[in-house]
Amino acid sequence: MPRSAALAAVFALAACVQPSPETHGEFRIGAETYRITENAAGTWRVLVDGRPVICSKPTEEACYWSVRHYLTSQEVLNDYG
């Protein structure tokens, strides 16, 4: 295998293996537990139903309230049908 093809294979494998996001804590709302992670840009976020909710500040309390507001907005949108 030529060297350039071997390097391409190594880079392709490296792209597939991403480190798991750093966990900064977790909290519960009702029966659900939400984990706070940090993306590559350093922004704290929480995944809610597979969608990232960006925390207003990099604190657990800010993440809690960002998720609460997101969930409330989804309930209101569902009420409108």
ABEGO torsion letter per residue (X at the ends): XBAAAAAAAAAAAAAABBBBBBBAEBBBBEABBBBBBBBAAGBBBBBBGGBBBBBABBBAAAAAAAAAAAAAAAAAAAAAX
